[in-house]
Amino acid sequence: MKINMKKIFFFCAAFLLFHGGFINAQEDAEQSSSGAEEAARARQVAEETRLATIKYGTETEIAALIQNLKDEGADYLDDELVVLAEKTRNQKILSGVFAFFGEREKSGLEERAMRAISERDTEMGETVLSAVDYLGKVKARQALPVLKELLDSEERRFMNTAFRALGRAGGDEERDETCEYLVDYYTNGEPGDENRRDILIAVGETRSSAGVEFLAGIAGDSDQRLPLRMAALESLAKIGDDEGLEAILEAVTADDPNLRASAVAALGPFSGENVDLAILEAFRDSFYRTRLAAAQASRERRLEVAVPYLKFRAERDDVPQVKDEAIRALGAIANHEANEIINALFTERKNSDRVRLVAAEALMKNEPGQYLDQLIIELDEAKKKNQNPLYNGFLKILGESRDGGIEAVTRRLMTSGGIIEMSYALDMAANNNLTSLSEEIKKLAENKNESIARKARRTMEKLGIE
């Protein structure tokens, strides 16, 4: 029998190739499984460390944990922080927890905050101030009696914060009563000059028409101090009752430029030919704050007749803040003419990074589908030219965008970008419900960078990816 050596050689080579490939594949699978297990263990250790920090950590360690939670936008430890706040009297810990919850207007600490006020003789002053501020931010109706008691005690160190909190606290049913209490305190009490402005701001926060006549009187009284008149104008705008409009229009032509600026800014909630004319005339004011206020009022009103004025300011004003606000006002108006102006500001590469970024943000809020491709072109151009601030700014805008056509660039940033690109890509996936990128997101959940891995896991949870 004749042996075919060529066939035997081929068979052996094929066997070794297959066997070797099988072994390599098996090793890869084992390594992948091992990597996933290590990542899971690391996550578990990290979460256990956070829980231990809440239970046993110093004020500095807990402050660092709260900052990390803020950066991550995480709320999964809220219940544990509530328990911590109930048990501790540490001023820095309590202030940090009250601030963390207050910034998110998150309820859950009302009883502890009211207890801090009632037992203020045994609490640190900063703890009481943080508690008062928190109750205002969460609009705690049940705290109204406690806040009034604090003000009636006339303890000066708490008064300005308490006035502002009282104005925000409660709802529609209590606002007239709260407003009347504040007006009476201003008129018949002894708040001191240092607290009068805070009372005027608080009256506006109540949104009660019961305070309009009082505020209009302050705004129109030339014998009153300028900060008080400006505060009264701001509060008239917050209330938005037409009964206060006459006092605002009178202040628009005041000699003092700061009073004029406050009056123009206060026109935003109102309407009518006189209001429109006053806003347009304010664009000619040599004081930049008045021009800024005109742009803000145009933005609030979505005032289409202001588009040519806003174009002029966005292109030529020598104050960057005025340019910014003019672009944002055009974005709020968002008609065809306004969008064309913004697009021209965005695509003109000779413009400052600041102008281009504000313009890009406005476009992506209004018409993301129409301007997404151009934003990607400009993003790549900025990267090619090493324009890092511009590149990172465009990435941030992409991260906040909501558009059905964003999947391709999201995948690209996830798979070929750095830490910054991956972070914004996860935002894009979450904002646009891109479950089609589940495999890419799962890989990021095992990333060596724990910040990216944690963010990817939160994205998976939000999108329902298992």
WOFENRA-V516007 format. One record per residue. RES is the residue in three letters. PSI is psi as a letter, one per 40 degrees, with the letter a starting at -180 (NA if undefined). BURIAL is I if it has 16 or more other C-alpha atoms within 10 Angstrom, else O. D_CENTER is the distance of its C-alpha to the mean C-alpha in whole Angstrom. Layout:
<<RES:PSI:BURIAL:D_CENTER> <RES:PSI:BURIAL:D_CENTER>>
This chain:
<<MET:h:O:85> <LYS:h:O:83> <ILE:h:O:80> <ASN:g:O:77> <MET:d:O:76> <LYS:d:O:73> <LYS:d:O:72> <ILE:d:O:72> <PHE:d:O:70> <PHE:d:O:67> <PHE:d:O:67> <CYS:d:O:66> <ALA:d:O:64> <ALA:d:O:62> <PHE:d:O:62> <LEU:d:O:61> <LEU:d:O:58> <PHE:d:O:57> <HIS:d:O:57> <GLY:d:O:55> <GLY:d:O:52> <PHE:d:O:52> <ILE:d:O:52> <ASN:d:O:49> <ALA:d:O:47> <GLN:d:O:48> <GLU:d:O:47> <ASP:d:O:44> <ALA:d:O:43> <GLU:d:O:44> <GLN:d:O:42> <SER:d:O:39> <SER:d:O:39> <SER:d:O:40> <GLY:d:O:36> <ALA:d:I:34> <GLU:d:O:36> <GLU:d:O:35> <ALA:d:I:31> <ALA:d:O:32> <ARG:d:O:33> <ALA:d:O:31> <ARG:d:I:28> <GLN:d:O:30> <VAL:d:O:31> <ALA:d:O:27> <GLU:d:O:26> <GLU:d:O:29> <THR:d:O:29> <ARG:d:I:25> <LEU:d:I:27> <ALA:d:O:30> <THR:d:I:27> <ILE:d:I:26> <LYS:d:O:30> <TYR:e:O:31> <GLY:i:O:29> <THR:i:O:29> <GLU:d:I:26> <THR:d:O:25> <GLU:d:O:25> <ILE:d:I:23> <ALA:d:I:20> <ALA:d:O:20> <LEU:d:I:20> <ILE:d:I:17> <GLN:d:O:15> <ASN:d:O:16> <LEU:d:I:15> <LYS:d:O:11> <ASP:d:O:12> <GLU:e:O:13> <GLY:f:O:11> <ALA:i:O:14> <ASP:e:O:16> <TYR:e:O:19> <LEU:e:O:21> <ASP:d:I:19> <ASP:d:O:23> <GLU:d:O:24> <LEU:d:I:22> <VAL:d:I:23> <VAL:d:O:27> <LEU:d:I:26> <ALA:d:I:25> <GLU:d:O:28> <LYS:d:O:31> <THR:i:O:30> <ARG:e:I:30> <ASN:h:O:28> <GLN:d:I:26> <LYS:d:I:24> <ILE:d:I:23> <LEU:d:I:23> <SER:d:I:21> <GLY:d:I:18> <VAL:d:I:19> <PHE:d:I:18> <ALA:d:I:15> <PHE:d:I:14> <PHE:d:I:14> <GLY:d:I:13> <GLU:d:O:10> <ARG:e:O:10> <GLU:f:I:12> <LYS:h:I:15> <SER:i:I:18> <GLY:e:I:21> <LEU:e:I:22> <GLU:d:I:23> <GLU:d:O:27> <ARG:d:I:26> <ALA:d:I:24> <MET:d:I:27> <ARG:d:I:30> <ALA:d:I:28> <ILE:d:I:29> <SER:d:I:32> <GLU:f:O:33> <ARG:e:O:32> <ASP:d:O:35> <THR:e:O:35> <GLU:i:I:31> <MET:i:I:30> <GLY:d:I:28> <GLU:d:O:25> <THR:d:I:25> <VAL:d:I:26> <LEU:d:I:23> <SER:d:I:20> <ALA:d:I:22> <VAL:d:I:22> <ASP:d:I:18> <TYR:d:I:17> <LEU:d:I:20> <GLY:d:I:18> <LYS:d:I:15> <VAL:e:I:16> <LYS:f:I:19> <ALA:h:I:22> <ARG:d:I:25> <GLN:e:O:27> <ALA:e:I:26> <LEU:d:I:27> <PRO:d:O:31> <VAL:d:I:30> <LEU:d:I:28> <LYS:d:I:31> <GLU:d:O:33> <LEU:d:I:31> <LEU:d:I:31> <ASP:d:O:35> <SER:e:O:36> <GLU:f:O:35> <GLU:h:O:33> <ARG:d:O:32> <ARG:e:O:29> <PHE:e:I:27> <MET:d:I:28> <ASN:d:I:25> <THR:d:I:22> <ALA:d:I:24> <PHE:d:I:25> <ARG:d:I:21> <ALA:d:I:21> <LEU:d:I:24> <GLY:d:I:22> <ARG:d:I:19> <ALA:i:I:21> <GLY:a:I:23> <GLY:a:O:24> <ASP:d:O:26> <GLU:d:O:29> <GLU:e:O:28> <ARG:d:I:27> <ASP:d:I:30> <GLU:d:O:32> <THR:d:I:29> <CYS:d:I:29> <GLU:d:O:33> <TYR:d:O:32> <LEU:d:I:30> <VAL:d:I:32> <ASP:d:O:35> <TYR:d:I:34> <TYR:d:I:33> <THR:d:O:37> <ASN:e:O:39> <GLY:a:O:37> <GLU:g:O:37> <PRO:e:I:33> <GLY:i:O:34> <ASP:d:O:33> <GLU:e:O:30> <ASN:e:I:29> <ARG:d:I:29> <ARG:d:I:26> <ASP:d:I:24> <ILE:d:I:26> <LEU:d:I:26> <ILE:d:I:22> <ALA:d:I:23> <VAL:d:I:25> <GLY:d:I:23> <GLU:d:I:20> <THR:d:I:23> <ARG:f:I:23> <SER:h:I:27> <SER:e:I:29> <ALA:e:I:32> <GLY:e:I:30> <VAL:d:I:30> <GLU:d:O:34> <PHE:d:I:33> <LEU:d:I:30> <ALA:d:I:32> <GLY:d:O:35> <ILE:d:I:33> <ALA:d:I:31> <GLY:e:I:35> <ASP:h:O:37> <SER:e:O:37> <ASP:e:O:39> <GLN:i:O:35> <ARG:i:O:33> <LEU:d:I:31> <PRO:d:O:28> <LEU:d:I:29> <ARG:d:I:29> <MET:d:I:26> <ALA:d:I:24> <ALA:d:I:27> <LEU:d:I:26> <GLU:d:I:22> <SER:d:I:23> <LEU:d:I:25> <ALA:d:I:22> <LYS:d:I:20> <ILE:d:I:24> <GLY:f:I:24> <ASP:h:I:28> <ASP:d:O:31> <GLU:d:O:33> <GLY:e:I:31> <LEU:d:I:31> <GLU:d:O:34> <ALA:d:I:33> <ILE:d:I:30> <LEU:d:I:32> <GLU:d:O:35> <ALA:e:I:32> <VAL:d:I:31> <THR:e:I:34> <ALA:i:O:34> <ASP:d:O:36> <ASP:h:O:33> <PRO:d:I:30> <ASN:d:I:28> <LEU:d:I:29> <ARG:d:I:29> <ALA:d:I:25> <SER:d:I:24> <ALA:d:I:26> <VAL:d:I:25> <ALA:d:I:22> <ALA:e:I:23> <LEU:e:I:25> <GLY:d:I:22> <PRO:e:I:22> <PHE:i:I:26> <SER:i:O:28> <GLY:i:O:32> <GLU:d:O:34> <ASN:d:O:34> <VAL:d:I:30> <ASP:d:I:30> <LEU:d:O:33> <ALA:d:I:31> <ILE:d:I:28> <LEU:d:I:30> <GLU:d:O:32> <ALA:d:I:29> <PHE:e:I:29> <ARG:e:O:32> <ASP:h:I:31> <SER:e:O:32> <PHE:h:O:29> <TYR:d:I:26> <ARG:d:I:24> <THR:d:I:26> <ARG:d:I:25> <LEU:d:I:21> <ALA:d:I:21> <ALA:d:I:24> <ALA:d:I:21> <GLN:d:I:18> <ALA:d:I:21> <SER:d:I:22> <ARG:d:I:19> <GLU:d:I:18> <ARG:e:I:22> <ARG:f:I:22> <LEU:g:I:25> <GLU:d:I:27> <VAL:e:O:30> <ALA:e:I:28> <VAL:d:I:27> <PRO:d:O:30> <TYR:d:I:29> <LEU:d:I:25> <LYS:d:I:27> <PHE:d:O:29> <ARG:d:I:26> <ALA:d:I:24> <GLU:d:O:27> <ARG:e:O:29> <ASP:i:I:27> <ASP:e:O:28> <VAL:h:O:24> <PRO:d:O:21> <GLN:d:O:19> <VAL:d:I:21> <LYS:d:I:21> <ASP:d:I:17> <GLU:d:I:17> <ALA:d:I:20> <ILE:d:I:19> <ARG:d:I:16> <ALA:d:I:19> <LEU:d:I:21> <GLY:d:I:18> <ALA:d:I:18> <ILE:d:I:22> <ALA:f:I:22> <ASN:i:O:26> <HIS:d:O:28> <GLU:d:O:29> <ALA:d:I:25> <ASN:d:I:24> <GLU:d:O:27> <ILE:d:I:26> <ILE:d:I:23> <ASN:d:I:25> <ALA:d:O:27> <LEU:d:I:25> <PHE:d:I:23> <THR:e:I:27> <GLU:h:O:28> <ARG:e:O:28> <LYS:e:O:30> <ASN:i:O:26> <SER:i:O:24> <ASP:d:I:21> <ARG:d:I:19> <VAL:d:I:20> <ARG:d:I:21> <LEU:d:I:17> <VAL:d:I:16> <ALA:d:I:19> <ALA:d:I:18> <GLU:d:I:14> <ALA:d:I:16> <LEU:d:I:19> <MET:d:I:17> <LYS:d:I:15> <ASN:d:I:19> <GLU:g:O:21> <PRO:d:I:20> <GLY:d:I:24> <GLN:d:O:25> <TYR:e:O:24> <LEU:d:I:23> <ASP:d:O:26> <GLN:d:O:26> <LEU:d:I:23> <ILE:d:I:24> <ILE:d:O:27> <GLU:d:I:25> <LEU:d:I:24> <ASP:d:O:27> <GLU:d:O:28> <ALA:d:I:26> <LYS:d:O:27> <LYS:d:O:30> <LYS:e:O:30> <ASN:f:O:28> <GLN:g:O:26> <ASN:d:O:23> <PRO:d:O:20> <LEU:d:I:21> <TYR:d:I:21> <ASN:d:I:18> <GLY:d:I:16> <PHE:d:I:18> <LEU:d:I:17> <LYS:d:I:13> <ILE:d:I:14> <LEU:d:I:16> <GLY:d:I:14> <GLU:e:I:12> <SER:i:I:15> <ARG:h:I:17> <ASP:i:I:21> <GLY:d:O:24> <GLY:e:O:25> <ILE:e:I:23> <GLU:d:I:25> <ALA:d:O:27> <VAL:d:O:25> <THR:d:I:23> <ARG:d:I:26> <ARG:d:O:27> <LEU:d:I:24> <MET:d:I:25> <THR:e:O:28> <SER:e:O:29> <GLY:i:O:26> <GLY:a:O:25> <ILE:d:O:22> <ILE:d:O:19> <GLU:d:I:21> <MET:d:I:21> <SER:d:I:18> <TYR:d:I:16> <ALA:d:I:19> <LEU:d:I:18> <ASP:d:I:15> <MET:d:I:17> <ALA:d:I:19> <ALA:d:I:17> <ASN:d:I:15> <ASN:e:I:19> <ASN:f:I:21> <LEU:g:I:23> <THR:e:I:26> <SER:e:O:28> <LEU:f:I:27> <SER:d:I:27> <GLU:d:O:30> <GLU:d:I:28> <ILE:d:I:25> <LYS:d:I:28> <LYS:d:O:29> <LEU:d:I:26> <ALA:e:I:26> <GLU:e:I:29> <ASN:i:I:28> <LYS:d:O:29> <ASN:h:O:25> <GLU:d:I:24> <SER:d:O:20> <ILE:d:I:21> <ALA:d:I:23> <ARG:d:I:21> <LYS:d:I:18> <ALA:d:I:21> <ARG:d:I:22> <ARG:d:I:19> <THR:d:I:19> <MET:d:I:23> <GLU:d:O:22> <LYS:d:O:20> <LEU:e:I:22> <GLY:f:O:25> <ILE:h:I:27> <GLU:NA:O:29>>
